Amino acid sequence: MTAALPPGFADLEPFADWCLPTEAERYAKRLASSMDEMQEFYDAAFPRFEQILAHLDGYALDALPDDAGRLLALSYSLINVSFPVEVWRQPRVPDSGAASMDAVVEPAV
């Protein structure tokens, strides 16, 4: 089996399903995930965040190898779940009703 993430990040491979290329996909996954699933992902990835950034800093954003691009997408997902895990304790924004978020411009991956 080929690793989705760069060498040194094998412990995050179980969370490769969070390597989603668009904000809409990341948001949909967040809404479809349980708090336990998000907490497990957060607990595994957050302590590695500085290492993730250090690894990604070794590349130009427009020249990321595929595995580093997936690592960047995983870091975007980590940011996406941080508020539900740290603050709201639920996947949706509290008191937002049927509001949705649509990204008009996507960050580079």
N, C-alpha and C positions, 0 to 999 in steps of 0.2 A: 504494500500500500504506500502510495506517495504522500509525503507530509504536505499539508496545506500551508503550514506556517514555516518560517525560517528556522534553521537549526538553533537550538537554545530555547525554543518556545514549545517543546513537545508537551509540557504539562498543560498547555492551553488547547491542544488538539481536540479534546472532547467538546470544546466550545466553538469549533470551526463553523458550526451552523449559524453563528453570529457574524460571520464574515460576509456581510451583505453589502452590495455596491451602492445602493441608493437609500436616501433618508426614508422614503416611503416604505421600503422593505424593512428597514430597521424598526421603524415605528410600528408597523403591522406585527412584527415578531414580538415587540415589547407588549403590545396589547393582547397578543395570543398566548403569552407566557404567564405562568403562575409566579407569584412572589417568591416561592421556593426556588424555582428555576433561575429567576433573575438574581436572587441572593447568591446562589451557588456560582453563577458566572462572575458576578461582582467580586465575591470572596477570592476567587482564583485569579482574576485578571487585575484587580486594582493594585495589589501589592507589587505587581510586575510593571505598572504603568510607566515608571521612570525608565526602566530597562527597555520597554517598547519604544518610548520616544528616543532614547539614545540610539537604539538600533536604526530607527527610521531616519534619524538625523544624518546617518551615513550615506544617504542617497538624495539626489535631486528629486523633487516631487514628480517631475515629468519623466523620470527615468527609473521608477521603482521596479524591481523584479516582481514577478507575479506573487511570490510568497510574501514579500514585503507589502505589496498592495493589499493582500488579504489581511495582514497584520494591522495595517492602517484602518481597514474597514472594521476589524474587530475592535480597535480602539474607539472608533466612532460609535459602535454599539455600546461599548462600556460607558461612554459619556451619556448615551441615550437612556441607559438604565440607572444612572447614578441618582437622579432625583427620586424616581419611584422607590429605590432602595434606601437612600439616606434620609429622605424627607417625608414623602407622601405615604409610603407603605402600601401603595396600590399602583397598578400599571397606568391608570388614567390620571390626568391632571384633575385634582379635586375641584368640585363645583364648576366643571366646565361643560356639563351637559353633553350634547351631541357635537360639540366643537371638534374640528379636525385640523391637522396641520399638513399643509401642502408645501413642500420645498419647491421654489421656482428655479433655483440654481443649486446644483449639487457640488460639493467639494470634490476635488480631484482624488481619484483612487488609483 
